[in-house]
Amino acid sequence: MKIYTKTGDKGQTALYGGTRVSKASARVDSYGNIDELNSFIGIAKSHIEDQEVLKQLKKIQFDLFTVGSEAATPVDKLMLANGKSRLPVIISDTEIEELENWMDAFEEKLEPLQYFILPGGGKSATFLHAARTICRRAERSLVFLNESEEVRPELIKYLNRLSDYLFVLARYISKLNNEPEEYWNPNER
């Protein structure tokens, strides 16, 4: 099987369920942003040594494929004619709570925030901050899609929570690597 099919040469692609749409559609944009986010998390992983963090990020990457596959599936195509789900797994409150638990554990080891933090630090923290902003874009694109086509609320909630997780993780990684945080303090211009 060749990787190229030539079926997208005219600017269209197929969604799960077979519907063909423009590659510029809100749905394709949303799962494209999710794919970009997943790639940036992969970049961040390549600069992280903490095995527990790497285990979490691997799970998140798996979950992002799950989010992306659902974003690539119109709601009316989620169920097959035989009543079974088209997708083998979907995001639920379990994955959202998992992110919250991981954040809570990291935050117990961090100083409370008093100011906004400037994105940066070492390589791993910087890539995590970049992933956080891509996650926010992915979330916005799902919200935009939801204005015209239904999106399960768990997908938007997951990305919202994931961006928080990436922020907390960037802080935690900076602490592990003894990298000082830089603050945006308007009084110290």
NORBEL-V308460 format. One record per residue. N is the residue number from 1. RES is the residue in one small letter. PSI is psi in degrees with one decimal (none if undefined). OMEGA is omega in radians with two decimals (* if undefined). Layout:
N_RES_PSI_OMEGA / N_RES_PSI_OMEGA
//
This chain:
1_m_129.6_3.11 / 2_k_150.1_-3.14 / 3_i_-29.0_3.14 / 4_y_137.0_-3.11 / 5_t_-19.4_-3.11 / 6_k_2.7_-3.12 / 7_t_-15.2_-3.14 / 8_g_10.3_-3.05 / 9_d_-17.5_-3.13 / 10_k_18.4_3.04 / 11_g_17.9_3.10 / 12_q_156.6_3.09 / 13_t_163.2_3.14 / 14_a_135.8_3.02 / 15_l_167.4_2.99 / 16_y_133.5_-3.09 / 17_g_-9.4_3.00 / 18_g_-14.7_-3.14 / 19_t_133.6_3.09 / 20_r_134.6_-3.12 / 21_v_164.9_3.06 / 22_s_143.7_3.07 / 23_k_-11.2_3.10 / 24_a_6.4_-3.11 / 25_s_158.5_3.12 / 26_a_-35.8_-3.12 / 27_r_-46.1_-3.14 / 28_v_-39.1_3.09 / 29_d_-41.6_-3.08 / 30_s_-46.3_-3.12 / 31_y_-20.2_2.99 / 32_g_-40.3_3.08 / 33_n_-37.4_3.10 / 34_i_-40.3_3.10 / 35_d_-43.0_3.11 / 36_e_-42.9_3.10 / 37_l_-46.0_-3.13 / 38_n_-40.1_3.12 / 39_s_-40.2_3.13 / 40_f_-34.5_3.05 / 41_i_-37.6_3.06 / 42_g_-40.2_3.09 / 43_i_-46.6_3.13 / 44_a_-42.6_-3.14 / 45_k_-34.8_-3.09 / 46_s_-8.3_3.13 / 47_h_9.0_-3.09 / 48_i_138.4_3.14 / 49_e_-22.2_-3.08 / 50_d_117.6_-3.03 / 51_q_-35.5_3.12 / 52_e_-41.6_3.10 / 53_v_-43.7_3.13 / 54_l_-37.6_3.10 / 55_k_-43.0_3.10 / 56_q_-45.7_-3.10 / 57_l_-34.8_3.06 / 58_k_-42.4_3.10 / 59_k_-41.4_3.12 / 60_i_-41.8_3.11 / 61_q_-40.7_3.06 / 62_f_-46.8_-3.13 / 63_d_-34.6_3.11 / 64_l_-34.0_3.01 / 65_f_-37.3_3.10 / 66_t_-46.7_3.11 / 67_v_-45.5_-3.13 / 68_g_-39.6_3.14 / 69_s_-35.7_3.09 / 70_e_-36.5_3.09 / 71_a_-26.7_3.13 / 72_a_7.0_-3.09 / 73_t_114.0_3.05 / 74_p_143.8_-3.07 / 75_v_-37.8_-3.12 / 76_d_-5.7_3.12 / 77_k_2.8_-3.12 / 78_l_-30.7_-3.13 / 79_m_138.1_3.07 / 80_l_166.1_-3.14 / 81_a_-28.3_-3.13 / 82_n_2.9_3.10 / 83_g_-2.5_3.11 / 84_k_155.1_3.11 / 85_s_138.1_3.06 / 86_r_-32.9_-3.08 / 87_l_137.1_-3.10 / 88_p_-29.2_3.11 / 89_v_153.6_3.04 / 90_i_160.7_3.10 / 91_i_137.4_3.13 / 92_s_-177.3_3.09 / 93_d_-23.7_3.12 / 94_t_-46.9_-3.14 / 95_e_-34.3_3.11 / 96_i_-44.6_3.11 / 97_e_-34.0_3.10 / 98_e_-44.9_3.09 / 99_l_-42.5_-3.14 / 100_e_-42.5_3.13 / 101_n_-42.2_3.12 / 102_w_-42.0_3.12 / 103_m_-45.2_-3.13 / 104_d_-41.3_3.14 / 105_a_-41.2_3.11 / 106_f_-43.7_-3.05 / 107_e_-27.1_3.08 / 108_e_-22.8_-3.09 / 109_k_1.3_-3.07 / 110_l_153.2_3.01 / 111_e_144.2_3.09 / 112_p_146.9_3.13 / 113_l_137.3_3.03 / 114_q_-23.7_-3.13 / 115_y_165.8_2.98 / 116_f_149.3_3.13 / 117_i_133.3_3.05 / 118_l_130.7_3.12 / 119_p_129.4_3.14 / 120_g_-151.5_-3.04 / 121_g_-149.3_3.07 / 122_g_-177.9_-3.09 / 123_k_-47.0_-3.07 / 124_s_-44.1_3.13 / 125_a_-40.1_3.13 / 126_t_-43.9_3.11 / 127_f_-33.9_3.07 / 128_l_-39.5_3.07 / 129_h_-41.2_3.09 / 130_a_-42.6_3.10 / 131_a_-37.7_3.12 / 132_r_-42.6_-3.12 / 133_t_-35.2_3.07 / 134_i_-36.6_3.10 / 135_c_-41.4_3.10 / 136_r_-39.5_3.10 / 137_r_-42.4_3.11 / 138_a_-40.9_3.09 / 139_e_-46.7_3.13 / 140_r_-38.2_-3.12 / 141_s_-33.8_3.05 / 142_l_-38.2_3.08 / 143_v_-43.5_3.11 / 144_f_-45.3_3.10 / 145_l_-40.5_-3.11 / 146_n_-19.2_3.09 / 147_e_-21.2_3.14 / 148_s_-27.5_3.13 / 149_e_139.2_-3.08 / 150_e_136.2_3.03 / 151_v_133.1_3.11 / 152_r_132.7_-3.07 / 153_p_-24.7_3.13 / 154_e_-30.2_3.14 / 155_l_-44.9_3.13 / 156_i_-42.7_3.13 / 157_k_-41.5_3.13 / 158_y_-47.8_-3.13 / 159_l_-35.7_3.08 / 160_n_-46.1_3.14 / 161_r_-36.4_3.14 / 162_l_-38.3_3.13 / 163_s_-37.3_3.06 / 164_d_-43.8_3.12 / 165_y_-45.7_-3.11 / 166_l_-35.2_3.09 / 167_f_-49.3_-3.13 / 168_v_-40.8_3.13 / 169_l_-40.2_3.10 / 170_a_-42.1_3.10 / 171_r_-43.6_-3.12 / 172_y_-44.3_3.13 / 173_i_-39.5_3.08 / 174_s_-41.7_3.12 / 175_k_-46.3_3.13 / 176_l_-37.1_-3.08 / 177_n_9.1_-3.13 / 178_n_40.8_3.09 / 179_e_124.3_-3.12 / 180_p_144.9_3.04 / 181_e_142.4_3.06 / 182_e_133.1_-3.05 / 183_y_149.8_2.96 / 184_w_98.2_3.13 / 185_n_106.5_-3.08 / 186_p_-16.5_3.14 / 187_n_-9.6_-3.09 / 188_e_49.6_-3.08 / 189_r_none_*
//
